[in-house]
Amino acid sequence: MDVEIILMFSVLLLTVILFIFEVFPIDKIAFFIIVLLILLGLVTPEEGISGFSNSATIAVLALMILAIAMEENGVINWLTSGMSKVKSLPLYVMAPVFMFVTAGISAFISTTAVVIVFIKMINQLSEKYNISQSKLLLPISFAGILGGSCTLMGTSTNLIVNSVSSNLISQKLGFFEFSLLGLIFLGISIVYLTLTLRWLPWGKQQNINKDYQIDNYITTVRVTENSKLVGKKIHESFLHNNPDVLLLKLIRNNHTHNSPGKYVTLKTNDELILMCDLENLSRINKSENMNIYDKENLNIQEEPPKLTDPEKEEDLEQRVFVELLMLPGASLLGKTLGNLRYFMMQDAIPIAIKKRKTLVNVKERMVHSSEDKLSLKAGDRLLVEISKEKLSALDTMENVVVLQEFENVTRTSKIKRSFSFFVLLLVIALAATGVLSIMVSALTGISILLVTKSLDLNTIYKKVNWQIFFLLAGMIPLGVAMHNTGADMWISEKLLGFLEGQPNYIIIGTLFLITMLMSGVVSNNATAIIMTPIAISVAYEMGLDYKPFILSVMFAANFSFFTPVGYQTNTLIYGIGNYKFRHFLWIGGGLSLILWLVATTLLTKML
């Protein structure tokens, strides 16, 4: 094995480790990979930054912008407006309807954008009609992924696979060329997921004041000089033997004491890291003379406002608690609870953070780190208090989704909504008929929306998920490096040695399975970039048709249902739906297994 191939595999291994353990955000990992590949001489500087000008990367960016326009102008809400009527249907009828509609829209609009709209819709239905959101969120996330797999513009993975194959062998996929296969997979999945609803958790109705229990919220409070706690030992206060309040650590004079003993005497300006529910947060703030905010970290001179002001009862009726979901690329990511208000609007008061569960984000890692590490990550939720009049301002925050029933939905004119929908249909028609490529048709649609003032550039800058853009731009050079070093040929030769003399269904099935397993722990886009050249090499060496191999990678990279981290929408619904990893492992894993067998059979018949 050449030194370059060894270096290439070392970079691949490092990439997989970084993705699995979430050491850094995925966009930082992508930048790191670019620099590493260039420094090791595996790609030229020009090849290292080629991902930023790659047609697939630009096409994905353009489609994300179109999705933003459709959401801003009310097209997605209009397309889903009739879904509230299904509230009276039985669950086993309601779920397939939700899945079918989600999949249908996701075939042409960003899956993440569509699923986010359904998350908010189901959240409202859960609150008003006691409909179990846990029974619906996982199915709609899976359906969105499957729907996006039905067309060339449905998901970034399809565009990446098509781009790599066209660059290597000049073979492009048609817009609807694989839609029949996608619809077969979707139909089987809807039946399967409907039958497995009984094993999903029922979950509680989404109520911002009742849904959160111990282990949900972590917040910092400061003991004021007038607090009843001053001079008391911990075991003499409400902090001891209270099942609803857990004292994680005490910070005094910039020194942190993890799990302080019960005989420690509390002093003025002590900072306490607590894990408790909303009710106790309110009680602490009102009756214990403790501030939920860190004045020093807020970098303001005036006394921070309290959760409630007893002298202004009329204001209480106008203020509400709002739950915010952090998407990748949100401007608040990395901010601690103490300094969040400095970065938010003046009227929004951050109360507490609800951490997203991950394989490596266990409680010990979360609470025994320094206070600066108690910060917002993608998938976390932030509870804030804000006046109803200012609710609409929350929509301007970058990559932040409002998840609560008081949300003010911005009304858009029917003319703008209809025009935006017409532009979307125009983009689809131009791309589907081959008049223009997906990239050019999407850019044309964006230009029309900008010229007619149906889309604002400032909105684009704030709401585009730049993390995905930089991930694609950073991972494309990885595929170039594999080709430059011959790593893809080396892997394909080893696969050929293993598959030589085997039936076609074993060849296709093995490739599909390897790709699907890899996408469960690594980004589906990164998996597609790595596996597409290998699939093409295997097909070339065996003298077989390229298309079934290309489609195997494309579908398999999307079908990582057995883990909540394989696809962004699964990550978002993981904590919201009160799911555990086993729900994805068993239900999602079962679906992946069925689709693997069906796909292997159908794709083999194409050879």
C-alpha positions as CSV (number, residue, x, y, z in Angstrom):
1,M,0.0,0.0,0.0
2,D,1.4,3.4,-1.0
3,V,2.2,6.1,1.6
4,E,-0.4,8.4,0.0
5,I,-3.2,5.7,0.4
6,I,-2.2,5.2,4.1
7,L,-2.4,9.0,4.6
8,M,-5.8,9.0,2.8
9,F,-7.2,6.3,5.0
10,S,-5.8,8.1,8.1
11,V,-7.7,11.2,7.1
12,L,-10.9,9.1,6.5
13,L,-10.6,7.5,9.9
14,L,-10.1,10.8,11.6
15,T,-13.1,12.2,9.7
16,V,-15.3,9.4,10.9
17,I,-14.2,9.7,14.5
18,L,-14.8,13.5,14.5
19,F,-18.3,13.0,13.0
20,I,-19.2,10.2,15.4
21,F,-18.1,11.9,18.6
22,E,-19.2,15.4,17.5
23,V,-15.8,16.8,18.7
24,F,-16.5,19.9,16.6
25,P,-19.4,21.2,14.6
26,I,-19.6,19.6,11.1
27,D,-18.6,22.8,9.3
28,K,-15.5,23.1,11.4
29,I,-14.6,19.5,10.6
30,A,-15.0,20.2,6.9
31,F,-12.6,23.2,7.1
32,F,-10.2,21.0,9.0
33,I,-10.3,18.3,6.4
34,I,-9.7,20.8,3.6
35,V,-6.6,22.2,5.3
36,L,-5.3,18.7,6.2
37,L,-5.7,17.4,2.7
38,I,-3.8,20.4,1.2
39,L,-1.0,20.2,3.8
40,L,-0.5,16.5,3.2
41,G,-0.3,17.1,-0.5
42,L,-3.3,14.8,-1.2
43,V,-5.0,17.6,-3.2
44,T,-3.8,20.9,-4.7
45,P,-4.9,24.1,-3.2
46,E,-7.2,24.6,-6.1
47,E,-8.7,21.2,-5.6
48,G,-9.0,21.8,-1.9
49,I,-11.4,24.7,-2.4
50,S,-13.1,23.3,-5.5
51,G,-16.1,22.3,-3.4
52,F,-17.1,26.0,-3.0
53,S,-17.6,26.2,-6.8
54,N,-19.0,22.7,-7.4
55,S,-22.3,22.7,-9.2
56,A,-23.9,20.4,-6.6
57,T,-22.9,22.7,-3.7
58,I,-24.3,25.8,-5.5
59,A,-27.5,23.8,-6.4
60,V,-28.0,22.8,-2.8
61,L,-27.5,26.4,-1.6
62,A,-30.0,27.6,-4.3
63,L,-32.6,25.0,-3.2
64,M,-32.2,26.0,0.4
65,I,-32.9,29.6,-0.5
66,L,-36.0,28.5,-2.5
67,A,-37.2,26.5,0.5
68,I,-36.8,29.7,2.7
69,A,-38.8,31.7,0.2
70,M,-41.6,29.0,0.2
71,E,-41.7,29.1,4.0
72,E,-41.5,32.9,4.3
73,N,-44.3,33.5,1.7
74,G,-46.5,30.9,3.3
75,V,-46.4,28.3,0.5
76,I,-45.4,25.4,2.8
77,N,-48.1,26.4,5.4
78,W,-50.6,26.7,2.6
79,L,-49.7,23.2,1.3
80,T,-50.1,21.8,4.8
81,S,-53.1,23.9,5.8
82,G,-55.6,21.1,5.5
83,M,-53.7,18.8,7.8
84,S,-55.4,20.2,11.0
85,K,-58.7,18.6,9.7
86,V,-57.3,15.1,10.3
87,K,-57.3,15.6,14.1
88,S,-60.5,13.6,14.4
89,L,-59.2,10.6,12.4
90,P,-57.9,7.5,14.2
91,L,-54.2,7.5,14.7
92,Y,-53.6,4.6,12.3
93,V,-55.3,6.7,9.6
94,M,-53.8,10.1,10.6
95,A,-50.2,8.9,10.6
96,P,-50.2,7.6,6.9
97,V,-51.9,10.9,5.8
98,F,-49.2,12.9,7.5
99,M,-46.4,10.7,6.0
100,F,-47.9,10.9,2.5
101,V,-48.2,14.7,2.5
102,T,-44.8,15.2,4.1
103,A,-43.1,12.9,1.5
104,G,-45.0,14.6,-1.4
105,I,-43.8,18.1,-0.4
106,S,-40.3,16.9,0.5
107,A,-39.8,15.6,-3.0
108,F,-39.5,19.2,-4.2
109,I,-38.7,21.3,-1.2
110,S,-35.9,20.9,1.4
111,T,-36.8,18.0,3.7
112,T,-35.6,19.8,6.7
113,A,-37.7,22.9,6.0
114,V,-40.8,20.7,5.5
115,V,-40.3,18.6,8.6
116,I,-39.8,21.7,10.7
117,V,-43.2,23.0,9.6
118,F,-44.8,19.7,10.5
119,I,-43.0,19.7,13.9
120,K,-44.6,23.0,14.7
121,M,-48.0,21.8,13.4
122,I,-47.9,18.6,15.4
123,N,-46.8,20.5,18.4
124,Q,-50.0,22.7,18.2
125,L,-52.2,19.7,17.5
126,S,-50.7,18.0,20.5
127,E,-51.5,21.0,22.8
128,K,-55.0,21.6,21.5
129,Y,-56.3,18.1,20.9
130,N,-54.1,15.9,23.1
131,I,-52.7,14.1,20.0
132,S,-49.5,12.2,20.7
133,Q,-46.6,13.9,18.9
134,S,-44.3,11.0,19.7
135,K,-46.5,8.8,17.5
136,L,-46.2,11.2,14.5
137,L,-42.8,12.9,14.6
138,L,-40.6,9.9,13.8
139,P,-42.9,8.7,11.0
140,I,-42.9,12.2,9.3
141,S,-39.2,12.5,9.6
142,F,-38.7,9.1,7.9
143,A,-41.3,10.0,5.3
144,G,-39.6,13.3,4.6
145,I,-36.3,11.5,4.0
146,L,-38.0,9.0,1.7
147,G,-39.9,11.6,-0.2
148,G,-36.7,13.6,-0.8
149,S,-35.2,10.4,-2.3
150,C,-37.8,10.3,-5.0
151,T,-36.5,13.2,-7.2
152,L,-33.1,14.7,-8.1
153,M,-33.8,17.9,-6.3
154,G,-35.4,16.3,-3.2
155,T,-32.3,16.0,-1.2
156,S,-28.7,17.2,-1.3
157,T,-27.4,13.6,-1.3
158,N,-29.1,12.9,-4.7
159,L,-27.4,16.0,-6.1
160,I,-24.0,15.0,-4.7
161,V,-24.2,11.5,-6.2
162,N,-25.3,12.9,-9.5
163,S,-22.5,15.4,-9.5
164,V,-19.8,12.9,-8.7
165,S,-21.0,10.4,-11.3
166,S,-21.2,13.0,-14.0
167,N,-17.7,14.2,-13.2
168,L,-16.2,10.7,-13.3
169,I,-18.1,8.9,-16.1
170,S,-20.2,11.7,-17.6
171,Q,-23.4,9.9,-16.7
172,K,-26.2,12.0,-15.3
173,L,-29.5,10.9,-13.7
174,G,-32.8,12.3,-14.9
175,F,-35.0,14.4,-12.7
176,F,-37.6,11.6,-12.3
177,E,-35.5,8.7,-13.5
178,F,-35.5,6.8,-10.2
179,S,-38.9,8.2,-8.8
180,L,-40.7,4.8,-9.3
181,L,-38.1,3.1,-7.1
182,G,-38.5,5.9,-4.5
183,L,-42.3,5.6,-4.5
184,I,-42.0,1.8,-4.0
185,F,-39.7,2.4,-1.0
186,L,-42.1,5.1,0.3
187,G,-45.2,2.9,0.0
188,I,-43.5,0.0,1.9
189,S,-42.2,2.4,4.5
190,I,-45.6,4.0,5.2
191,V,-47.2,0.5,5.7
192,Y,-44.3,-0.6,8.0
193,L,-44.3,2.6,10.1
194,T,-48.1,2.5,10.5
195,L,-47.9,-1.1,11.8
196,T,-45.1,-0.2,14.2
197,L,-46.8,2.9,15.7
198,R,-47.8,0.8,18.8
199,W,-44.1,0.5,19.8
200,L,-43.5,4.3,19.7
201,P,-43.9,6.1,23.0
202,W,-47.3,7.7,23.6
203,G,-45.7,10.8,25.0
204,K,-47.3,13.7,26.8
205,Q,-49.1,16.5,25.1
206,Q,-46.7,19.3,24.4
207,N,-47.3,21.9,27.2
208,I,-44.6,24.3,27.9
209,N,-45.5,24.5,31.6
210,K,-46.0,20.8,32.2
211,D,-43.9,18.8,29.7
212,Y,-40.5,19.4,31.4
213,Q,-39.5,17.4,34.4
214,I,-36.3,16.9,36.3
215,D,-33.2,16.3,34.1
216,N,-34.6,18.7,31.5
217,Y,-33.5,22.2,32.4
218,I,-30.1,23.4,33.5
219,T,-29.8,27.0,34.7
220,T,-27.5,29.3,36.7
221,V,-28.8,31.3,39.6
222,R,-27.0,33.9,41.8
223,V,-27.6,34.2,45.6
224,T,-28.4,37.9,46.3
225,E,-27.6,39.7,49.6
226,N,-31.3,39.6,50.6
227,S,-31.7,36.0,49.8
228,K,-33.1,33.7,52.5
229,L,-30.3,31.3,51.7
230,V,-27.4,33.5,52.9
231,G,-25.8,31.9,55.9
232,K,-27.7,28.7,55.5
233,K,-26.1,25.3,55.0
234,I,-27.2,23.5,51.9
235,H,-29.0,20.7,53.9
236,E,-31.0,23.5,55.6
237,S,-32.4,24.8,52.3
238,F,-34.8,23.7,49.6
239,L,-31.7,22.5,47.7
240,H,-31.3,19.4,49.9
241,N,-33.4,16.2,49.5
242,N,-35.6,18.0,46.9
243,P,-36.6,15.5,44.1
244,D,-37.4,18.4,41.8
245,V,-34.2,20.4,42.2
246,L,-30.7,19.0,41.8
247,L,-27.7,21.2,42.7
248,L,-25.0,20.3,40.2
249,K,-22.2,22.6,41.3
250,L,-21.4,25.8,43.2
251,I,-19.3,28.6,41.9
252,R,-17.7,30.9,44.5
253,N,-15.0,33.5,43.7
254,N,-14.5,32.0,40.3
255,H,-13.8,28.5,41.8
256,T,-16.1,25.7,40.9
257,H,-17.2,23.0,43.4
258,N,-18.8,20.0,41.7
259,S,-21.5,18.4,43.8
260,P,-21.0,20.5,46.9
261,G,-21.5,18.8,50.3
262,K,-24.6,19.4,52.4
263,Y,-22.7,21.3,55.1
264,V,-21.4,24.0,52.8
265,T,-22.7,27.4,54.0
266,L,-24.1,29.6,51.2
267,K,-22.9,33.2,50.8
268,T,-23.9,36.3,48.9
269,N,-23.0,36.2,45.2
270,D,-22.6,32.4,45.2
271,E,-23.6,31.0,41.8
272,L,-25.5,27.7,41.7
273,I,-25.9,25.5,38.7
274,L,-29.3,23.8,39.1
275,M,-31.2,21.2,37.2
276,C,-34.9,21.7,37.8
277,D,-38.3,22.2,36.1
278,L,-40.1,25.3,35.1
279,E,-42.3,25.5,38.2
280,N,-39.3,25.5,40.5
281,L,-37.4,28.0,38.4
282,S,-40.4,30.4,38.8
283,R,-40.5,29.7,42.6
284,I,-36.8,30.3,43.0
285,N,-36.9,33.6,41.2
286,K,-40.0,34.9,43.1
287,S,-39.6,33.6,46.7
288,E,-35.9,32.9,47.3
289,N,-34.5,36.3,46.2
290,M,-32.2,34.7,43.7
291,N,-31.4,36.0,40.2
292,I,-31.6,33.6,37.3
293,Y,-29.1,35.8,35.4
294,D,-25.4,36.4,35.7
295,K,-25.1,40.2,35.7
296,E,-21.3,40.1,35.0
297,N,-21.6,37.8,32.0
298,L,-24.5,39.9,30.7
299,N,-22.2,42.8,30.4
300,I,-24.9,45.3,31.4
301,Q,-25.0,47.8,34.3
302,E,-28.7,47.7,35.3
303,E,-30.2,45.0,37.4
304,P,-31.5,42.2,35.1
305,P,-35.2,41.9,34.9
306,K,-36.9,39.2,36.9
307,L,-39.0,36.4,35.6
308,T,-42.1,38.2,37.0
309,D,-42.7,41.6,38.4
310,P,-45.3,41.6,41.2
311,E,-45.8,45.4,40.9
312,K,-46.9,45.1,37.3
313,E,-49.6,42.4,37.3
314,E,-51.0,43.7,34.0
315,D,-47.7,42.8,32.3
316,L,-47.8,39.2,33.5
317,E,-50.8,38.5,31.2
318,Q,-48.9,39.8,28.2
319,R,-45.7,37.8,28.7
320,V,-45.4,34.1,27.7
321,F,-42.9,31.3,27.8
322,V,-41.5,30.3,24.4
323,E,-39.4,27.3,23.5
324,L,-36.8,27.8,20.8
325,L,-35.2,24.9,18.9
326,M,-31.5,25.5,17.8
327,L,-30.8,24.4,14.2
328,P,-27.3,24.0,12.9
329,G,-25.9,27.4,12.1
330,A,-28.0,29.3,14.6
331,S,-26.3,32.5,15.8
332,L,-26.9,31.5,19.4
333,L,-24.9,28.3,19.3
334,G,-22.0,28.3,21.7
335,K,-23.5,30.9,23.9
336,T,-23.9,30.2,27.6
337,L,-27.1,30.8,29.6
338,G,-25.3,33.7,31.4
339,N,-24.5,35.7,28.3
340,L,-27.4,34.8,26.0
341,R,-29.4,37.9,26.7
342,Y,-26.5,40.0,25.5
343,F,-26.9,38.4,22.1
344,M,-30.7,38.3,22.0
345,M,-33.3,41.0,21.7
346,Q,-33.7,43.2,24.8
347,D,-37.2,41.9,25.6
348,A,-36.4,38.2,25.4
349,I,-35.3,36.8,28.8
350,P,-33.4,33.4,28.6
351,I,-34.6,31.1,31.3
352,A,-33.1,27.7,30.8
353,I,-31.5,25.3,28.3
354,K,-32.7,21.8,27.5
355,K,-29.9,19.7,26.2
356,R,-30.2,17.4,23.1
357,K,-29.5,13.8,23.9
358,T,-26.7,12.3,21.9
359,L,-24.6,9.1,22.2
360,V,-21.7,11.0,23.7
361,N,-23.5,13.9,25.4
362,V,-24.2,12.0,28.6
363,K,-25.1,13.9,31.8
364,E,-21.6,13.6,33.3
365,R,-20.0,15.3,30.3
366,M,-22.6,18.0,30.4
367,V,-22.6,19.0,34.1
368,H,-19.1,18.4,35.3
369,S,-17.5,20.7,32.7
370,S,-16.8,24.3,33.5
371,E,-19.7,26.8,33.4
372,D,-18.5,28.1,30.1
373,K,-19.1,24.7,28.6
374,L,-22.8,24.8,29.5
375,S,-23.7,26.3,26.1
376,L,-26.2,25.9,23.4
377,K,-25.6,23.2,20.7
378,A,-27.5,22.3,17.6
379,G,-30.7,20.4,18.6
380,D,-30.8,22.0,22.1
381,R,-33.9,24.0,23.2
382,L,-33.9,27.3,24.9
383,L,-36.8,28.5,27.1
384,V,-37.3,32.3,27.0
385,E,-39.8,34.7,28.4
386,I,-41.1,37.4,26.1
387,S,-44.0,39.7,25.6
388,K,-46.6,38.5,23.1
389,E,-46.2,41.7,21.1
390,K,-42.5,40.8,20.5
391,L,-43.1,37.2,19.5
392,S,-42.9,37.9,15.8
393,A,-39.3,39.3,16.3
394,L,-38.1,35.8,17.2
395,D,-38.6,34.7,13.5
396,T,-35.7,37.0,12.5
397,M,-33.2,35.0,14.6
398,E,-30.9,32.9,12.5
399,N,-31.7,29.1,12.2
400,V,-33.9,29.2,15.3
401,V,-37.4,27.6,15.3
402,V,-40.2,28.6,17.6
403,L,-41.9,25.6,19.2
404,Q,-45.0,26.7,21.1
405,E,-48.6,27.6,20.7
406,F,-48.4,31.4,21.1
407,E,-46.4,31.8,18.0
408,N,-47.4,34.7,15.8
409,V,-47.5,33.5,12.2
410,T,-46.6,36.2,9.8
411,R,-49.4,36.7,7.3
412,T,-48.5,36.9,3.7
413,S,-50.6,38.1,0.9
414,K,-52.3,35.5,-1.3
415,I,-50.7,37.1,-4.4
416,K,-47.2,36.7,-3.0
417,R,-48.0,33.2,-1.9
418,S,-49.4,32.2,-5.3
419,F,-46.6,33.8,-7.2
420,S,-44.0,32.1,-5.1
421,F,-45.7,28.7,-5.7
422,F,-45.8,29.5,-9.4
423,V,-42.0,30.1,-9.4
424,L,-41.5,26.8,-7.6
425,L,-43.5,25.0,-10.3
426,L,-41.5,26.8,-12.9
427,V,-38.2,25.7,-11.4
428,I,-39.4,22.1,-11.2
429,A,-40.7,22.2,-14.8
430,L,-37.4,23.6,-16.2
431,A,-35.3,21.1,-14.3
432,A,-37.6,18.1,-15.0
433,T,-37.8,18.7,-18.7
434,G,-34.0,19.2,-19.0
435,V,-34.4,22.7,-20.4
436,L,-32.1,23.9,-17.6
437,S,-30.0,22.1,-15.0
438,I,-31.3,22.1,-11.4
439,M,-28.7,24.6,-10.4
440,V,-29.5,27.0,-13.2
441,S,-33.3,26.6,-12.8
442,A,-33.1,27.2,-9.1
443,L,-30.9,30.3,-9.5
444,T,-33.4,31.5,-12.1
445,G,-36.2,31.1,-9.7
446,I,-34.3,32.9,-6.9
447,S,-33.6,35.8,-9.3
448,I,-37.3,36.1,-10.2
449,L,-38.2,36.2,-6.5
450,L,-35.6,38.8,-5.7
451,V,-36.6,41.0,-8.7
452,T,-40.2,40.9,-7.7
453,K,-39.3,41.6,-4.0
454,S,-40.8,38.3,-3.0
455,L,-37.6,37.4,-1.2
456,D,-35.2,39.5,0.8
457,L,-31.4,39.0,0.8
458,N,-31.2,39.8,4.5
459,T,-33.6,36.9,5.2
460,I,-31.5,34.6,3.1
461,Y,-28.3,35.5,5.0
462,K,-30.0,34.8,8.3
463,K,-31.9,31.6,7.5
464,V,-29.7,29.7,5.1
465,N,-28.2,26.7,6.9
466,W,-24.6,27.6,6.0
467,Q,-23.4,24.6,8.0
468,I,-24.6,22.3,5.3
469,F,-23.1,24.5,2.5
470,F,-19.7,24.4,4.2
471,L,-20.0,20.7,4.9
472,L,-20.5,20.0,1.2
473,A,-17.8,22.4,0.1
474,G,-15.4,20.8,2.6
475,M,-16.2,17.1,1.9
476,I,-16.0,17.3,-1.9
477,P,-12.2,17.6,-1.8
478,L,-12.2,14.3,0.2
479,G,-13.6,12.5,-2.8
480,V,-11.0,14.2,-5.1
481,A,-8.2,13.1,-2.7
482,M,-9.5,9.5,-2.8
483,H,-9.3,9.6,-6.6
484,N,-5.9,11.3,-6.7
485,T,-4.3,8.8,-4.3
486,G,-6.0,5.8,-5.8
487,A,-7.7,4.9,-2.5
488,D,-11.0,4.4,-4.2
489,M,-9.4,1.9,-6.6
490,W,-7.7,0.1,-3.8
491,I,-11.0,-0.3,-1.9
492,S,-12.7,-1.4,-5.1
493,E,-10.0,-4.0,-5.7
494,K,-10.5,-5.4,-2.2
495,L,-14.2,-5.5,-2.7
496,L,-13.7,-7.2,-6.1
497,G,-11.6,-9.8,-4.4
498,F,-14.4,-10.5,-1.9
499,L,-17.2,-10.3,-4.5
500,E,-15.5,-12.1,-7.4
501,G,-17.7,-14.9,-8.6
502,Q,-20.6,-13.8,-6.4
503,P,-24.1,-13.4,-7.8
504,N,-25.2,-9.8,-8.7
505,Y,-27.6,-9.5,-5.8
506,I,-24.7,-10.2,-3.4
507,I,-22.6,-7.5,-5.1
508,I,-25.4,-4.9,-5.0
509,G,-26.5,-5.9,-1.5
510,T,-23.0,-5.6,-0.1
511,L,-22.4,-2.2,-1.6
512,F,-25.9,-1.0,-0.4
513,L,-25.3,-2.3,3.2
514,I,-21.8,-0.8,3.5
515,T,-23.1,2.6,2.4
516,M,-26.1,2.5,4.6
517,L,-24.1,1.5,7.7
518,M,-21.6,4.2,7.1
519,S,-24.3,6.9,6.7
520,G,-25.6,6.0,10.1
521,V,-22.5,7.4,11.8
522,V,-21.2,9.8,9.2
523,S,-23.1,12.5,7.3
524,N,-25.1,11.1,4.5
525,N,-23.5,13.6,2.1
526,A,-20.0,12.7,3.2
527,T,-20.9,9.0,2.8
528,A,-22.2,9.7,-0.8
529,I,-19.0,11.5,-1.6
530,I,-16.8,8.6,-0.4
531,M,-18.8,5.7,-1.7
532,T,-19.9,6.9,-5.2
533,P,-16.4,6.7,-6.7
534,I,-15.9,3.2,-5.1
535,A,-19.3,2.0,-6.6
536,I,-18.3,3.3,-10.0
537,S,-14.9,1.6,-9.8
538,V,-16.5,-1.8,-8.8
539,A,-19.0,-1.5,-11.7
540,Y,-16.2,-0.7,-14.2
541,E,-14.0,-3.5,-13.1
542,M,-16.9,-6.0,-13.3
543,G,-18.1,-4.7,-16.6
544,L,-21.6,-4.0,-15.3
545,D,-24.0,-1.1,-15.8
546,Y,-23.1,1.9,-13.7
547,K,-26.6,3.0,-12.9
548,P,-27.7,0.3,-10.4
549,F,-24.4,1.0,-8.5
550,I,-24.9,4.7,-8.5
551,L,-28.6,4.3,-7.3
552,S,-27.4,1.9,-4.6
553,V,-25.2,4.6,-3.1
554,M,-27.8,7.3,-3.5
555,F,-30.6,5.4,-1.8
556,A,-28.5,3.7,0.9
557,A,-26.9,7.0,1.9
558,N,-30.4,8.4,2.7
559,F,-31.7,5.3,4.4
560,S,-29.9,5.5,7.7
561,F,-33.0,5.3,9.8
562,F,-31.4,3.2,12.6
563,T,-29.7,6.1,14.3
564,P,-30.9,9.6,15.3
565,V,-27.7,11.2,14.0
566,G,-27.7,9.9,10.5
567,Y,-30.0,12.6,9.1
568,Q,-30.7,16.2,10.4
569,T,-34.4,15.8,10.7
570,N,-33.9,12.7,12.9
571,T,-31.6,14.7,15.2
572,L,-34.3,17.4,15.5
573,I,-37.1,15.1,16.5
574,Y,-35.0,12.9,18.8
575,G,-35.5,15.0,21.9
576,I,-38.8,16.6,21.0
577,G,-40.6,13.3,20.6
578,N,-39.2,11.9,23.9
579,Y,-37.6,9.1,21.9
580,K,-34.8,6.8,23.1
581,F,-32.0,5.5,20.9
582,R,-33.7,2.0,20.9
583,H,-36.7,3.4,19.0
584,F,-34.4,4.3,16.1
585,L,-32.4,1.1,16.5
586,W,-35.3,-1.3,16.4
587,I,-38.0,0.5,14.4
588,G,-35.7,2.5,12.1
589,G,-33.3,-0.5,11.9
590,G,-36.1,-2.8,10.9
591,L,-37.1,-0.3,8.2
592,S,-33.5,-0.1,6.9
593,L,-33.3,-3.9,6.8
594,I,-36.5,-4.2,4.8
595,L,-35.5,-1.5,2.4
596,W,-32.1,-3.0,2.0
597,L,-33.6,-6.4,0.9
598,V,-36.2,-4.7,-1.4
599,A,-33.6,-2.4,-3.0
600,T,-31.2,-5.2,-3.5
601,T,-33.8,-7.2,-5.4
602,L,-35.0,-4.3,-7.5
603,L,-31.6,-2.9,-8.4
604,T,-30.2,-6.3,-9.2
605,K,-33.0,-6.7,-11.9
606,M,-31.6,-3.6,-13.6
607,L,-28.3,-5.3,-14.3
